[in-house]
Amino acid sequence: MEHITLLLGIVIVTALVFDFTNGFHDTANAMATTISTGALKPKTAVAMSAVLNLVGAFLSVEVAKTISGGLINESGITTEVIFAALVGAILWNLLTWLIGLPSSSSHALFGGLIGATLMSVGTSGVNGSVVITKVLLPAIAAPIVAGIAAYLATKLTFKLASKTDEKSTAKGYRAGQIASAGLVSLAHGTNDAQKTMGVITLALVTGNVLAPGANPPLWVIVSAGVAIAAGTYLGGWRIIRTMGKGLTDLRPPQGFAAQTGAATVILASSHLGFSLSTTQVCSGSVMGAGLGRKGGVVRWSTATRMFVAWGLTLPAAGLVAAAAEYLTGQGAWGVTVVAVLLVAGSGVIWALSRRKPVDHTNVTADDLDAPAPAEPAGVVTTAMAAVTPPPAGVFPHEATHTTTGDLKATLHSPAGTPTEAARPAASV
């Protein structure tokens, strides 16, 4: 086995950066509904999610095997191909985070791998059957299944609770929502952290550090788990806002139903080795829960933007990765150029995000563009308003209906008789 080269080290670091962006990009999957319904405070929610993502990373390696040895053929794939794939995935993650769209980090990674591989070795490098059965079909079926499950669960929940007071049951639903959010976080770590494990393992295989078909080493599992947990704790507040308030308005029973349905689908897919998009599953569950409550609505304009982003993710990340692979194929200078473009592009996106920041202090605000509250009147203005006499001809009993409490006090003497200022003008 050869030692890890500089390029391989760069690829491993880049993969962990992708894992970090995956964490803050997908925090909304577990915690958006919990935060929007008030079940947990924002910072508490993301801290809880980060810990459970880390735990989930150690539960399974089935998805990692799908990526490292199934999606693309290991033979003929170079380390530069994986680097280019990660560049495409990271830039798409950051762009969709900037505009607050919950797109799929998983599909960004798949698109990057497919695009870079096609540019490098052609169609022979991609396992088409795996792409169809374990990527495309689950992408279509999973959000529909999760949405239907959440819809039915919401209907059942409200039917069972129809004879009880909503306020009395809200506390119990919030507790259930916290538990189900924890389950989604655990499932997310089980599914998404493995994708980075798979990429790093694939890079180690292409660099002849591991044998083909090898499982991820322990240090890979630990580093991937820590990276996704750190990104989760940072909190992708823009996407949390879209999922929690922009898609539909949820009550605690709906939040509980949505998260329970999503967690069930994600954990089942992880067990089967389906590299599922947790974003699409959770978004489908939120929409299903929104429609399940009588009078509930889904904001289809936001949902349409999400659908468009889902459809663009694979090809967009693939095109960027293919362009990056073309440059990296030119040699060391090409790799350097791609690395510089990645850093520069990430910096520009971050700078643009600072123009209208979203964080834990305003993630649940109704309107980020609402004007600031009007400044209170000064002392002099308030005093003048209090002593201004009513128009001539207005009697005290009329003035009490049209003036403030302070003005009424000035219109009456301590004995209860009208003051001079309140008497009608004498006739001439």
N, C-alpha and C positions, 0 to 999 in steps of 0.2 A: 504494500500500500504506500502511495506517495504522501508526502506532507501537503498540508493545505497551502496553496499558492496565494499570492497577493490578489489575483483576480477572483479566486474562489472565496477568499476572505471578504472581498467587496460584495460579492453576490450574497453571502450569508448575512452581512450587515444590511444590505438592501432588502433582503427577504424579511428581516426582523422589523425594518421600517414599514414595510407593507403590512406586517402583522399589527404594528402599532396603529396605523391608519385604519385597519380593519376594526380594531377595538373601538376607537372613538366614532367611527362611521356607523357601527352597528349597535352602539349602546342603546339607541332608541328602540331596538327590537325588544329588549327586555323591560326597559324602564319608562318608556314614553307614556304609556297608559297609567302606570303607577304614579308618576309625577303629575300628570294632568288631572287625575282624580283626587289628588291630595293625600293618597295613602302613605307616601313617604316624601320627605323633603328632598330636593334635587341632589344635594351633595351626599346625603345618606344613601340614596338610591344608587348612585354610580359607584360608591365605595363598596356596597354590598354586591353589586354586579361584577366588579373587578375581582373580588375574592372568589366568587363562584366560577367565573371564567377560568381563573387559574386552576381551580380544583378540577373543572371539567376537562382540561387539557390532558389529564392523566388517566382518563377513564377508558379511552379506546384509541386504536391506531388504524381502524378500518378505512376511514376516509383518506388518511395519509397514504395508505397503500394504493388507493384508487388513483391518486394524483401522481405518485412517484413511479408507479409501474403500470398504469392503465391508460391514462388519457393520451399520452404521447409515447412513442417508441424511444426507449433509452439509447438504443444504438444510433450513432450518428449525431446525437444531440451534444452540443458543446456548452461550456459554462457561459459563453457570451449569449447564447440563445436564452438561457434562463434569466440573465441580467436584463436583457431587452424586454422579456415578458413582464418582469417586475416593474420596470419603468412605465410601461403602458398601464398596468394595473394601479400603480400609485397615483399617477397623474389623473386618471379617471376618478378614483376615489376622492381626491382632493377637490376636483372640479364639481362633482355632484354634492360634496359636503358644502362647498361655498354657496351653492344655490339652494341648499336645504332639501335636496331630493334623496329619499331613501332608496338608492339603487343598490344593486347586488355587488358586494365586494368579491364574492365567490366568482361570479360571472366575469368580473373585470380580470381576475386572475386567470380564469380559463381562456378568455379571449386573448389575453396577452400571451399565454403559452401557445395557443393555436396559431396566432398571427406570426409570432417569432419563428415557430417551427416551420410553418409553410414557407416563409421567406428563406429559411436556412436550407431545408432538405426537400421541400415540396410536400405533396399530399401523402407520400409514403410514411412520413413521420407522425401522422395523426391517426389515432384509432377511431375511425368514424363510428363504429358500432357503440363504443364506450361513450362517445360524445352524445349520441342519440339517447341511449338507454339510461345513462347515469347523470346527464346534464340537462339536455333539452326537454325530454319528457317529464322529469321531475319539476322542471321550471314551470311547465304549463299546469301540471296536475296539482302540485303542492299548494299553491295559494288558493286554488279552487276548493280543494279538500278542506284546508284549514278554514276558509271562509264559510263553507257550509257547516262545518262543525261548530264554529263560533256562533253562527246564526241560530242553529238549533239549540245550542246551550243557552243562548241569551233568551230565546223564546221560553224555554223550559224554566229558566231562573225567574223571569218575571211572572210566569204563570203560578209558580209555587209560592211566590212572595206577594201575590195579588191581595191576599187577605191580611197581610201584616203591614205595619207602619214602616215606610221606607227608611225613616230616620233611625228607627230601632234596629234595623238589620244592616244599616250602612257600615257599622263598626265591624261586624262579622265579615262582610264582603271585603272590606279593606284588608283585614287580616288574611283572608284567603287570597286576595290579590297580591299581597307581599309574598306569600308562599309560592304562588304560581309564577311571579316575576323571578323569584330565585330559581325556580325550575327552568325557566327560559334561559337565564344566564348560564346555568350549568350546562344546558343543552347547547348553547352557543359556543361555550368553550370546548365541548366535546366535538362539535362539528367544525367550527371555523379555525380554531387554533391548529387543528390537524392539517389544514390546507397549507399553512406555512411549514409545518413539519415535513409534509410531503415534498414541497419545493426544495427545502434545504437538503433533504435526503436525495432528491434527484440530482441536485448540484454536486453532492458528494460522490454520487455514482459516476457522473460525467467526469469528475476530476480524479477518478480511480482511487478515491479514499475509501469507498464502500463497494461491496460486491453488488451486482444487479439483484433486485428483489429483497434487499436487506431491510429490516425494520429500522425506524428512526432511533438513533442512539439516545441515551438518557439526557445528555446535555442539550440535544436538539429539542426534546420534549420540554425540558425546563425553560430554556430560553424562549421558545415560542409561547409558552404559557405566561411567562412574566411579561413579554412584550404586549400581548393582547390584553392582559390585565391592566398594564400601565395606560394603554390607549383608552380602555374602557373608563378608567378613573378620571382621565382628562375630560371625558364627556363630550359627545358630539351634539352640542346644544341646539344647533340649527336643525338637525334632522329630528331630534327629540321634539322640537316645537312643531314641525310638520306632522309627525306621527301622532302627537298627543292632542293638538288643537286644530291643525290645518286640514286633517282628513275627515274627522267627524267629532262630535261631542260625546264623550263617554261618561257614564255613571259607574260607580264601583261595581255593580253586578255585571255590567258589560265588560269592564276591564278584566274582571276575574275570568269570565267566559272566554275572552279573546286570548288571554295569556295561557290558559289551561289548554285550549285547542292547539295553539302554536307549539307549546312545549311537547305535547304528545306527538305531533307530526315530526318535529325535529329529532326527537330522541329515536323514534322508529326509523327514520331515514339514516341516522348515524349507525344504528345497529345493522342495517342492511348494506352499509357502505355507499349510500347515495350522497354525493357531495352537493347537498341542498343549499339553496339560497335562503338563509334565515330571514333576510330582509323581506323577501317575497312572501314567505309563510306568515310572518307577523303582520305585514300590511294586509294580506288577505283576511287574517283573523280580525283585525281592527275594522275593516269594512263590513265583514259579516256581522260583527257585534253591533255596529252602528245601524245596520238594517234590521237587526233582530228586535230592537225596542220599538214599540208602537210610537210613532211620531218621530223616530230617529231618522236622520238623513246622512248621506255621504256627500261630501263636496266633490262632485265628479270632475270639476275643473282641475283640482289638485290630483285626483286619482288618474286623470288622463295624462297629466305631466309625468306621473310616476310610471305609467304603462309605457309611455314613449321612451323614458330613460331606461327601463328594463329592456326594451327592444334594441336600443342603441348600444347597450353596455358591451356585449360581446364583440360586435364589429368595430366599435370605436376604440376599445382597448387593444383589439387585434391590429388595427391600422397603425396606431402609435407604436406598438411593439414591433411590427414589421419594419417600420421606418428606423426604429432604434437598432434592430438587428442588422439592417443594411449598413448602418454606420459602424457598429461594432465589428462587423465582418471585414472592415478595412484595416484592422490592426489596432495597436495600442492607442494611436491618436483618436481613432473612432470611439473607443471605449471612454477615453477622457472627455471627448465632446459630449457624449450621451450623459455622462455623469454630471458635467457642468450644466447641461440643459435641464436635467432633473432637479438639481438644486435651485437653479434660477426660476424654473417654472413653479416649484413649490413655494419659493419666496414671494413671487408675484401674487399667487393665490392667497397666501397668508396676509399680505399687505392689503389686498382688496377686501378681505374679511373684516379688517379693522375699521372699515368705513361705517359699518353698521353691526357692531358686535352683539352677539347673543351669548349669554352665559347663564349661570344658575340663578342670577338675580332677576332676569326678565324672561326666562324661558316660558313661563306661563302667562305672560302679559297678554291682554286682549289685542293690543295694537302697538307694535313697535314704533309706528310712525305717528302716534298720537301727539299733538302739541303739548308742550309743558303746561302745567296748571298756571292760570292767570295769577299775577302777583297781587298779594293782598293790598287793600287800600291803606294809605298812610294814615298817621294819627290825625293830622290836620283835616284831611278829607272826611274822615269818620266823624270828627267833632262838628264840622260844619253841617254835615247831613243831619246830625242829631238835633241841632238847634234851629234849623231852617223853619220859619213859620209857615203854616198852610196858607193857601190863597185866600184873599179877602172874600168874606161871605161864607166861609166854611165853619160850621159850628163844631164844638168839641165832640159831640157824639158822632158826627160824620167823620171827623178827622181820625177817630180811633179805628175806623174801618179801612183807612187808606194809608196810614203811616205806620212806622215801626214802633216797637215797644219803647224805644228811647224817646221818640217824639211824643208819645202819649204821656210820658212822665213830665215832659216840659209844658204840656198844655193844661195841667191841673196843679193847683196849689195844694199844700199839705192839708188844707181844710176841705178840699174837694171842690172849691169854686174855681171857675175859669180864670186864667191869668189875663193880663191886659193884652198880650199878644194874640190871644185866641178870641177876643171879643170882636163882634162884627164892626165894620166901619160905621161911624155915625153918619146919619143922613144930613145932607146940606139943605 
